[in-house]
Amino acid sequence: MPAVARLPGGESGDGDGALDTAPTAVFEALGDPVRRRLLEVLVPGEQPAGALVTALQARVRITQPAVSQHLKVLREAGLVRVRAEGTRRLYAVDDAGTAAARAWLARFEDTFAQPLDALATELARGRRERRRAAGTSGAGEHGTAAAAATDQAAGA
């Protein structure tokens, strides 16, 4: 199996363009639960490094240097940005990195939408056929009302 090269921006490629569309570094960074937790802590807004360490230590046994390493991975993946304020380092979620992940994942939305649309069409067709069958079976209004009640129970 050929080696996969790392492209600028954390994307990977095998030379033929087959893998060039995935923001690999972003998803590799998100693969670690500690890094995901760091992002969750940063969602409300910018936080100093010390507060991030404290928040993580409340849930897992982790040292300050380990938190720093996780923050470095998140920074390199483009998920977190840092700014200096005196001697403090303030971290925040980088919207560009999360936008890249959302954009890549958005390609899969249509994968689910079309089958769900087809399912909705089939459900409607089945309800319509039940109403027709109930109306032509000689059941009269009572049969139509029963079909309508069945449709309501089925979520029509």
C-alpha positions, 0 to 999 in steps of 0.5 A: 500500500503506498504511503499517504502524503500530508498536504498543506492544511492537514489534508492528505493525498495519495497522488491521484486526488482520491483522498485530497478532500478530507481535512485529515488533521481536523478529524485526527485531532477530534479523534481524541476524547480529551481534545473533544472535551477541550473544544467543548470547554471552549465553546462558550468563549475564550479561556485562559490555559489555566482554566482549561487545565482546571476544567479537564482535571475536574474530569480526568487525571491529566497534567498541565504539560499534557493539556498543552500538548493537546492544545498544540494539536488542536492549534495545528489542526486549525480548530483552536486559536491562541492569543497572548495577553501579557503572560497569559495565553487565551484559547478560543475555538477557531471557526475556520477549522470547524467550518472546514469540518462542517463543509466536508461532512455536508457532502454526506447530507444528500446521501441521507436526504434522497433515501429519506425523501423516497421513504416519505414518498412510499409512505404517502403512496401507501396511505393513499392506496389504503384510503382508496382500498377502504373507499372502494371496498364498499365500507362507505364513509365508515371505511374512509374514517377508519382509513383516516384514523389509521393514517393519523395513528401512522403519523400521516 
